[in-house]
Structures are given as structure tokens and as C-alpha cells.
Amino acid sequence: LISIEVADNGVGIADNIISKIFDPFFTTDKQEGSGLGLHIVYNIVTQKFNGNITCTSDKGKGTKFFINIPISIVD
């Protein structure tokens, strides 16, 4: 199993939207983003690598993403 944790110390993600962050076209900034970035990451991790990705966030303290990808070693 490969485990990756990515964290920041930014403003965090509000509780009322964290469940939507992997949804296609979801964005909080209509001026800048298309809302596809995290949706693409989610699809790559879950479909291409058969893994999972989760997110936790503390408003005002930061956000953490946890990615787990199963691996197998073939002789």
C-alpha cells in the first residue's frame, strides 16, 4: 500500500462544502476555476489506481488529503 498525505496550513474548507469538493464542476471561485481539478484527481486515484482519497479540514487551520493506492509486487 502506498499512502500519501498532503497538507497545508491555509484557511481550510467549510464544513458545508467539504462533501462536494470531488464533484465535477464544483468550485467556490467562478472567476478562476472550472471545478474539475479534484474531480480528475479523484477519478485517477479511484479508477486508474484502484485506490481511495479522502479529505479533512479545520476551518482556519488547513486541509489534509489522504491518498491510498494498493500495490502488488510480481516476481
C-alpha positions in Angstrom: 0.0 0.0 0.0 1.3 3.4 -0.9 0.0 6.2 1.4 0.3 9.8 0.6 -0.6 12.7 2.8 -0.7 16.3 1.5 -1.4 19.1 4.0 -1.5 22.9 4.1 -2.0 25.5 6.8 -4.4 27.7 4.8 -7.9 28.8 5.5 -9.4 25.4 5.3 -12.6 24.2 3.7 -16.0 25.0 5.2 -18.0 22.0 6.7 -21.0 22.7 4.4 -18.9 22.2 1.2 -16.3 19.6 2.0 -18.6 16.8 0.9 -18.8 18.4 -2.6 -15.1 19.0 -3.3 -14.8 15.9 -5.5 -18.0 16.6 -7.5 -17.5 17.6 -11.2 -17.8 21.4 -11.8 -17.9 22.3 -8.1 -16.0 25.5 -7.5 -16.2 28.3 -5.0 -14.4 30.7 -7.4 -16.5 31.2 -10.5 -13.8 33.6 -11.9 -10.9 31.2 -11.9 -11.6 27.5 -11.9 -13.7 25.1 -13.8 -14.3 22.8 -10.8 -12.7 19.8 -12.5 -9.3 19.6 -10.7 -10.2 17.5 -7.7 -12.8 15.5 -9.7 -10.0 14.5 -12.1 -7.7 13.6 -9.2 -10.5 11.5 -7.6 -11.1 9.6 -10.8 -7.4 8.9 -11.4 -6.9 7.6 -7.8 -10.0 5.5 -7.7 -10.4 4.3 -11.2 -6.9 4.1 -12.7 -5.1 3.0 -9.5 -8.0 1.3 -7.6 -7.2 3.5 -4.5 -9.1 6.0 -2.4 -8.7 9.6 -1.5 -10.2 11.4 1.5 -10.0 14.9 2.8 -10.2 16.5 6.3 -10.2 20.2 7.0 -10.2 22.5 10.0 -11.5 26.0 9.2 -8.8 28.5 9.8 -6.1 25.8 10.3 -5.7 23.9 7.0 -6.6 20.9 4.9 -5.3 17.4 4.5 -5.7 15.0 1.7 -5.0 11.3 2.2 -4.4 9.0 -0.8 -4.0 5.2 -0.5 -3.1 3.2 -3.5 -2.7 -0.6 -3.3 0.4 -2.1 -4.9 1.4 -5.6 -5.7 4.9 -7.0 -6.3 5.2 -9.5 -9.1 8.2 -11.8 -9.2 
